[in-house]
Amino acid sequence: MTTFLRQNKSPKYICEECNFKSSKKSDYTRHLSTAKHLMTTKGLQKNANAIWCECGKVYSCRQNLYRHRAKCAFLREKGAFSKDSDDDSEYDNKDMNTETILNVIKQNQEFKDMLFEQSKQLHETHEQLVRSNEQNISMQLKLLDAFKDGKTIVNTTNNNQKFNLNFFLNTTCKDAMNMSEFIENIHIDCKDIENIGKNGYISGMTDMILSRIRDLDVTKRPLHCTDLKRETMYIKDNDEWSKDTPDNSKLRNMITIVAKQNYSALPIWRENHPECKDTSNPQYGFCVDMMRNILGDVGENQIRMDNKVIKNLSRHILVDKT
């Protein structure tokens, strides 16, 4: 409620709701437009985010209020901008400091998230390596068991798991027969030399040696081929595995010894087939061919024949690396 009082012939303008008194109508009129009067008389609810200027205008942030107050005619007339400007600057600095702190906290959290993700990836990579190593060990154990049982298995590991030749020779085949022992255990019978007489040196020698090798379990054999193209041989002798020379001199020596044993068996065959002494009997011609095939050839021709025997053997004693 607004009333008018006159004292000393000067009217007073009073706003009871705001406890405002003035002898000037202009001041009173200005008061009616202030935020205090408007909020008090009209029952406006204060907004937590709203910022009021003394002229009655409302702003959502202090930056907008600050720009307005720099131009506000009401404040300039009142002479209150200078002091309030300092206060607003202080508030602005506080707002800027708060925003900076929030940005630092946000960046710090993002950095922590990045470190956590990298740590997670490293952990997963480590687990994959451990699993791969365990699979490799398991596969080697299965291979060992399969060889002991005389079985073959299919390797389902990936390409990163390479065949371990040292493990195969020194662990899987540690009980293999020495080459010298293998040669001593070759007993020549008439069927062996007859096969040479019928099919020739290369085929007959291949069949005879290969039949003795196949009688042995893979892990007991005295020789293995690891590279078919290069005809790379590993031979066990004196209880040790070693790589044969580039020209496979050890294997050639074994073939030569076996060939001599074949020739030594000829007299026994002739005793069992006396008709071979009769030049008119077909056995005579067969005996001559058999002797010629057992002896093979000489010089470069003999080397070429032995090369073919080695090539035939390589295909059948090649190590399965799959």
Secondary structure, DSSP 8 states (H G I E B T S, - for coil): -EEEEEETTEEEEEETTTTEEES-HHHHHHHHTSHHHHHHHS-----TT-EE-TTS-EESSHHHHHHHHTT-HHHHHHT-HHHHHHHHHHHHHHHHHHHHHHHHHHHHHHHHHHHHHHHHHHHHHHHHHHHHHHHHHHHHHHHHHHHHTT--------TTS---HHHIIIIITTT---HHHHHHT----HHHHHHHHHH-HHHHHHHHHHHHHHTS-GGG-SEEEEETTTTEEEEEETTEEEE--TT-HHHHHHHHHHHHHHHHTHHHHHHH-GGGG-TTSHHHHHHHHHHHHHH---HHHHHHHHHHHHHHHHHHSB----
